[in-house]
Amino acid sequence: MAYSAILIVSVFLLLAFAVERVSARLRLPSVIVLVGLGFIAKPLLGLLGRQLDGVDVLVPVLGAVGLILIVLEGAFDIELRRDRLPLATRALGTAGIGLLFYMAVFAALAMLVLDWAFFPALLLSVPFAIISSAVAIPSSQSQPAPVREFVVYESSISDILGVLVFFALMHSGGTVAGLLSGLIGGGVLSLLLSLVCSVGLVLVLMRVDGHIRFVPLLAGLFGLYAVGELLHLSPLIMVLLFGLALNNPALITRIPGLRGWMDDRYDATLDQFKVLVQELTFAVRGVFFILLGYWTELADLVAWQAWATALLALAVIYGGRRLLLAFARQAAADALLWFAPRGLITVLLFLNVQALSQSESHPPGAMSVPPLPAYFTGAVLIVVLVSTALVALARRKPQTSNIDSSP
């Protein structure tokens, strides 16, 4: 059994590598191919008398680890300079307004179609409202630097704000007071703890010598992320700040008493750490999407209700994004229109809603969610696959004009 598991994981990784190489040449989103491989793997393993046990546990865990690594890798692409501040501000505004807009529209649709109350409908709207950095950031690599930086900022901020709002809603008890307490208290506490933890982790990388440095550092990052999730905070803020501080060490060395902490070996050490993060991101992301395809029931994708729900959601997503980009007066709006994929974070948050809807007992303070229609799982996956495929429209036509960075 152990050797069979090793063989299956090895095959998955080799297939993921081949898919990444071919997709990069053809400028196609690899996520679709990886999920398709998962679909195919299930009947093939069945013919061999094999099946993968524990997928229900592995998918959420790999998804969370992949999200951490992808946001961290995305932060490595950002250089904090005064001339990029307007770009970051514009991305923050687009992500924040977009999140509120999509939440309002999708919550209204859930109340109308599913006959849900306001707060459960608002909770269900969040997974559909968030841009997936797990898909958007890797897919933006063929774009010019300004477009790529905007996508990194916007998708990472969308993830962070969405996760904070989602868990504040989930643990609000269905009251406005509970929601405000979670947002304000959780947001401030997340920011303060993230600043302290990210600075501490960067100092560890600056000062620790020896051959074993990166694994304890990543273990600390993953552990702090898990603690933040258990406390219902937004630990993605810490991941983003950690990556920004690593890639912009002047933020740390300007602190009095820490100016002499960075030595001449720091740049080489950081390059080695970036390579490790890239390798781990590839492995986790590839296996996750293959397992997601394996885990999904084909019957969930063929129901007409699933397709009707997905098409309505996609119309809202891209119609709303066109309006938001026009309002923000983005110079590269034609390319950015398609960088609104739903992916890893959408699946993870939807699994939380699904668990609440299927649970007979809820944790203290958790919101009560009515049962979800059976076709909703299929609708979510269709939205993820189609929105990911549409990213190819932007990848095939790289833009040459810069994003307007004026305030």
N, C-alpha and C positions, 0 to 999 in steps of 0.2 A: 504493500500500500504506500509506504514512504517513497519507494523508488518511482512508483507510478505518478505520485504527486510532483516529484522533482522533474520527471519527464514532461508532464503537462505544463508546468510553469516555464520550463526551458523552451518548449515549443511556442508557448504564448509570447515569450519575450523575443524569440527569433522572428515570429510572424509580425510582431509590433515593429521591430526594426525594419523589416522589409517593407511594411506598409508606410512607415514614415519616409523612407527613401523614395519610394515610388510616388507618394502623394506630394512630396516636395518638388519632384520633377514635373508633375502634371498640374501642380498648384490646385490640388483637391484637398478638402478637409479629411484628415485621416480618421476622425472620429466615426464617420459613417462606415468606413471599411472595417474598422475595429469592432464596432457593434455588429456588423454583418457577419464577421468571423465568429462572434459569440453565438449568433443564431445557428450558424452551420455546425459549430462544435458540439452543440447539444445532441442532435440526432446521430452524429458520427460517433460520439462517445457511447451513446446508447446502443449502437450496433456492435460495439466492442465490449458491451457489458460493463461499462464504466459510467460513473456519474461523479460530479463534484459535490462534496458535502461541505456544509458551512458557508455557502455562497451568501446566504442572507446576512451573515455576520461580516463576511469579508468585504462586500460591496460598500457599506457605509464607512468602514474603517479605511479602506484604500481611498475612498473619495475624500475623506477628511485630510489624510496625509497628502494626497495629490494637490488639494487646494492650497495647503500650506506651502508646498514646494513651488507651485506655479506663481503664487503671489510673491514669494521670495525671489524667484527668478525674474519676475517682471520688475521688481524694485531695483534689481541690479542694472537695468537698462536706463534708469533715471539718474541724471546728474542735476543736482539742485543748483541752479544759477538764477541770478536776478532776472535775466532775460526770459526765463521759462516760467516765471511766476504768473503772468497773465494766462498762459496756457493751462497751468494747473488750476487756476481759479475758474476758468471757463469750463474745464472738465468737471470740477466739483459742482458747479451750478447745473450743468447738463445732467449729471448723474443724480443729483438730489431732486431736481424738478421732475426728471423722468420717473424716478421711483414713486414719487407722490402721485403723478399722473396715472401711471399704470395701476397702482394700487386702487385708486378711486374707480377707474373704469372696470377693472376685473372684479372688484368687490361688488359693484353695482350689478354686473352680469351674474355673479354667483347668487346674489339676493333674488334676482329676477328669475333665473333658470332653475336653480336648486331650491329656492325658497328658504335660504339660510338667513339667520339673524346677522346683524351688522358685523359684530366682532369675529365670529367664525369665518364669515365671508372675507373680511379684511385679512385674516390669517392665511386663508387659501390663496389670496391674490399675490402675496409676497413672492413665492417661488417663480411665478410667471413674470414678475416685475423686474427681476434682477438680471443684469447682463453677466454672463459667465466668463470670468477671467481665464478659466481653464481652457476655453476654446478661443476667446478673442485675442489673448496675448500671443500664443503661438501662431495664430493665423495672420497676425499683423506684421510678421517679419519681412514680407515682400514689399511693404509700404515704405515711403520716405520717412526719415526720422521724426519730423513733426507729427505726422499721422500716427506713427507707431507710439510715440510718447503719449499722445492724447488717448489712444486706446488703452494703454497701460494704466494711466491715471483714472480714466472714466470707469473701466471695468473693475479695477481694484476698489475704487471708492464705492461703486455700486454694490459690490460684494459686502464691503464692510458695513455700509449703511443698512443694506437689506438684512444682514444677519442680526444687527443690533435691533432693528425694528421687529423682526420676526420673533426673536426670543422675548423681547419686551411684551409683545402681543400675547405670545403663548402663555406667559406667566403673569398676565395682567388680571386673571380671574374674570375677564370680560367686562372690566370697568375702565372708565377714563382715568380715574385716579391711579389705578394699578399700571396703566400704560404709561402715563406721564412719569410715575416713579421709576419705572424700569428704564425709560428713555433717558431721563435727566440723570438719575443716580447711576445707572449702568454706563451711560456715555462718559460722564466725567470720571468715574472710577476706572473704566477701561483705558481712557487716555492717560491718566496718572500712572496706573500700574504698567501700562505699555511703555511709557517713557523710561521708568526705572528699570524694567526688565530688559528692554532693548539696549540701553546703555551698558548694563551689566554684562550682557552677552557679547557685545562688541569689545569690551575691555578684556574679556576672557580670550577672545581670538587674538587680540593685540599682544597679550603677555604670556600666554601658555606656550611652553616649548615642548619639544619631543615629537615622536612620530605619531602619537595618538592625540589628535586635537579636535578633529571635525566631528567624530561620532558623539563624544560627550556634549559638544556644542549643539548638535542637532537634537540629541536626546533631551537636553534642557529646553530647547525651543518647543519641541513636541509636547513635553510635559507641561510647560507653562500654558501652551495653547489648550490642552485638555483641562487644566485647572480653570482657565477662563471660561470654557464652555460649561463646565460643571457649575460654575457660579453664575451662569447665564449672562456673561459679559460679551464683549466683541473682541476676542483675541486676535482677529485678523489685523487690527490696528497695530498690535505689537509686531506681527510678522512684517508688515509693511514698513514700520519705523526701523526695525532691525535691518532689513535690506537696504533702506535708504542710508542709515548710519554707516553700514559697512562700505557702501559704494561712495559715500561722501564723508570720509573720516574727519574732515575739518570740522564737522558738526560736534565731534567729541573732543578733539584736541583744543578747541576754543574754550572749553570749560576749565576754569582755574584749577591748577593742581594736576591736570591730565595732559598737559602740553608735551611732556616728554615720554608719553607712553607708547607712541608709534615709532617703530624703528625702521631701518632701511629694508627689512625683509617683508614688510606688511603687504606691499603690492604683489609680490610673488605668492605669498600665503593666500591672499584674497583670490588670485587667479586659480589656485588649486581648489579652493573651496567652491568657486563658481562652477568648475568642471564637475565636481562631485554632485552638486545640486542639479546640474543639467542631466547627468546620468541617472540620478534617482528619480527625477521628474519624468524622464522618458519611461523608465521601468514601471513606475506606479501608474502613470496615466494610461499606458498601453494595456496593462493587465486589468485595470479598472473597467475600461470600456469594453474589453472582450468579455469580462465577467458580467457586465451589465447586460450585454446581448444574450449571454447564456441564461441569465436569471429571469429575463423578461419572457412571459408567455406570449406565443405568437397570436393566440386568440384575442389578446388585449389590443392588438393592432388592427384587426380586421372589422371590428364593430363600427357601424356607420356613425354611431353617436361619438365615438372617439375621433373620427375624422372631422365631423362637423364641429366638435369642440376645438380641435386643434386648428382648423382653418380660421375659425372666428378669432382665436387667440393670436394667430399669426397676423391677421388683418389689423388687429388692434396694435400689435407690437410695431409693425413697420409703418402703418399709417401715423401712429403717434410719434414715431421717431422722425419721420419726415417733417412733421410740424415742429418738433423740438429743435432739430438742426436748423430749420429755417428761422425760427425765433432767435437762436443763438448766432445766426449769420456765419456759419462755418464755411470757409473757403473750400474745404474738401468734403462737402456734404454728400456728394455722389458715392464716394468710397465709404465714408463713415456710416451711411444709411444701413449697410449690410453688416456692420460690426455690432450687431445686437443679438448674438446667439444666446440661447438658453442651453445650459449644459450641466456641468458637475454640481454647481450650487443649487440649481433648480431641482435636480434629482434628490439631493441630500435633504433640502428643506421639505420637499413634498413627502419624503419618507417619514419625516416627523409628523406632518399633518395626518398621513395615513395611519400611523401608529396611534395617534390620539383618537382617530375616528373608529378604530377597531378595539380600543381598550375599554374594558368595563369599569375599571377604576382609574382615576387620574391622580397624579401627584398633587400635593397641596399647592393651591394657587394656580394650577394649570387650567387652561380653558377647556370647556367641554365642546367637542366637535361632533356634529351629526355624522352618520355613516356616509361614506363617499360612494358614488355610483361605481360599479365594477369597471366601466369603460375608462375611468379617469386615468388609470395607470397608462393605458395605451395612448391617451391623448397627450399626456406629458412627454412620453418618448417620441411621439410624432413631432411635437413642437421642437424638441431637442434636435432631432435628426434633420428636419427641414430647415430650421434656422441655422444650423451648422453648415448645411449644404449651400445656403444662400451666401455665406461668407466667401465662397468661391467666386462669386460675381465681382467682389472687390479685389480678390487676390489675382484674378486674371488680368485686371486693368490697373496696375499701380499708378497712383496719382503723382504728378510732377509738381503741383502747386503746394505751397506750404499752407498750413493752417494759420489763420489770422490770429496773431498773438497780441494784438492790441487790446487794451482794457475796454 
